[in-house]
Every structure is written in C-alpha cells, then in structure tokens.
C-alpha cells in the first residue's frame, strides 16, 4: 500500500489550497480515509475523515473551511482548504488504517 500526498505549499492567510492523496495497493472507499496534521512542537491531530459510506467528520477548528472528498475512479482523496489561517501551518498526512503517506507541508504566512 502506498499513499502519496501532494498540493502543499506556501499561501497567504485567507488563501486556499487543495491537497491530494493518491492511493495504490488499496481501494480508498473500503475503509475510512483520514487527513491528519502535525504542527511544529505539537502532536499529530485528526483533521478530517471520510467513511466508506461517504460521511465526513472534521475537527472543530476547520469546520466550514475544509472539505474532504474522494474520487473513487482515481482512487484519490482530496482536502480542499479555504480561508487558511497561520495556525493551519503543519505537515498534512493522508492515512488509512496503519498506512501513512510521507506528508506535505502547508505554510500559511504573509
């Protein structure tokens, strides 16, 4: 199983980014897919989840700003991030069960 994230980068406060997680060796809609993040000096936290039936959950700090989705045909999970804040700065990881991607860095700064 391989999960490969992309889409991170530097963005100004209030800006947007879309992260992608391309999966191989597994089918993304058979189990929940998660986005985690880890900011410097902080523990890794669950940001968003999409379940096998398409239900979504978000940590309170991103509700209304982030949207998790998936494209089953592409076996890819996305996270659209709008109205980004400096406190969203972190390495974002895609996760499924015990598998993790390498992470993609999101930096929100002016």
Residue, then its C-alpha position, 0 to 999 in steps of 0.5 A: x500500500x502506498x499513499x502519496x500526498x501532494x498540493x502543499x505549499x506556501x499561501x497567504x492567510x485567507x488563501x486556499x489550497x487543495x491537497x491530494x492523496x493518491x492511493x495504490x495497493x488499496x481501494x480508498x472507499x473500503x475503509x475510512x480515509x483520514x487527513x491528519x496534521x502535525x504542527x511544529x512542537x505539537x502532536x499529530x491531530x485528526x483533521x478530517x475523515x471520510x467513511x466508506x459510506x461517504x460521511x465526513x467528520x472534521x475537527x472543530x477548528x476547520x469546520x466550514x473551511x475544509x472539505x474532504x472528498x474522494x474520487x473513487x475512479x482515481x482512487x484519490x482523496x482530496x482536502x480542499x482548504x479555504x480561508x487558511x489561517x497561520x495556525x493551519x501551518x503543519x505537515x498534512x498526512x493522508x492515512x488509512x488504517x496503519x498506512x501513512x503517506x510521507x506528508x506535505x507541508x502547508x505554510x500559511x504566512x504573509 
